Amino acid sequence: MVLRLDSADRDFESRFRQLLEGKRESSQDVSDTVAGIIADIRTRGDDALVELTNRFDRTRYGAADLRIPQDEIDKAAARVSDEVRAALQTAHDRIRAHHEKQKPTDHIYTDPLGVTLGTRWTPVDAVGIYVPGGLATYPSSVLMNAVPAKVAGVGRIAMVVPTPGGQIAAPILLAAKIAGVTEIYRVGGAQAVAALAYGTATIAPVDKIVGPGNAYVATAKRQVFGQVGIDMIAGPSEVLVIADGSANSAWVAADLIAQAEHGAGARSILVTTEKGLADSVAAEVDRQIDLLPNPANAREGWHDYSAVISVASLDEAVVLANRIASEHIELALDDPQSILPSIRHAGAIFLGHHTPEAIGDYVGGSNHVLPTAGTARFASGLGVLDFMKRTSILGCDPMTLSALSQAAVTLAEVEGLDGHGRSVSIRLNR
């Protein structure tokens, strides 16, 4: 049975805190295992990569088989139905159009003293994209990771994807082709992250690694950070629905299930001002889960990790929303704009009764790679800026250097860095 909370209860605060602090991922310590895999890839390169890939994916590859050739990509893409192809193209075009608006512009100016200042933006040279395989097929994740990189101007996009039993879904390869991925390798797990970070004879190293994965992938990304950049350490997916009396209980239930069915600790939370709606949604979720072809993941996510919370007002709902800092927040209200400015911490916000979170997953245009587990307090979703670097520009002429020199030399002396001061003053002695 799903957890039920009421903000009016005397023990609400302690129970709500337990909900926030509850661990939703496996407690297994994978750090040592991942460290060993990374060390093995660094030492033995392709030999280790082939050995680990064959062991975990039950394949019989050699190093020459790791990169998927273009003709195999083309043949797989050709097998995709026209309907799926059109859907992927629609998603790509909308994602690209939205992310084009995120591109920054260089800004160079001269301040009143005559100093040239500014910012120049340049793309990362090479990016690695991790795409999950095995239990599910996520061509949408290919688009969400590759399109912003392409818009940013990244020249090389290398994709890794596990292929259990040697199988890979054709829509994955078509999505990569549409998005402009330049290399695709049939490797996954911590070994794929290590290969992207440090390179092997087959896979050249990249500058940044993005994309979701299991606990081993997340741990590997954490351990290679510094050698390469990473997007984020993503945890289990989550949604918070804020609803009042105008909400449709069946629609809200469907949205909660859509998140819970991700499994692996996925969480759905309803916060509502209407106790009657809380009751009807809870019952409706159980009814709709039974209608799913594969209900196990949704049932686990709903009963083990989710909650229905009753509050006295939307103001209370907003306070809880900012404490939860959810990956996704749906405002199932007739007037979502009334509380939108007050929600400060969220990966993405979905407005009104006709904006299910799933639209954002696929074709809305915004990115579905978002901060989880409360990290929306300080982190943002994936975007074009994640694939670009900001470089500061500074320029002085003799007059402006002279005007700034005394303050610079004084600060150098305060810090005991005489060489710093001399590098300024020596230019004034001519």
Buried (B, 14 or more C-beta within 10 A) or exposed (E): EBBBBBBEEEEBEEBBEEBEEEEBEEEEEBBEBBBEBBEBBBEBBBBBBBBBBBEBBEBEBEBEBBBBEEEBBEEBBEEBEEEBBEBBBEBBBBBBEBBEEBBEEEEEEEEEEEBBBBBBBEBBEBBBBBBBBBEEBBBBBBBBBBBBBBBBBBEBBBBBBBBBEEEBBBBBBBBBBBBBBBBBBBBBBBBBBBBBBBBBEBBBBBBBBBBBBBBBBBBBBBBBBEBBBBBBBBBBBBBBBBBBEEBBBBBBBBBBBBBBBBBBBBBBBBBBBBEEBBBBBBEBBBEBBEEEEEBEBBBBBBBBBBBBBBBEEBEBBBBBBBBBBBBBBBBBBEEBEEBBEEBEBBBBBBBBBEBBBBEBBBBBBBBBBBBBBBBBEEBBBBBBBBBBBEEEEEEBEEEBBEEBBEEBBEEBEEEEEEEBBEEBBEEEEE
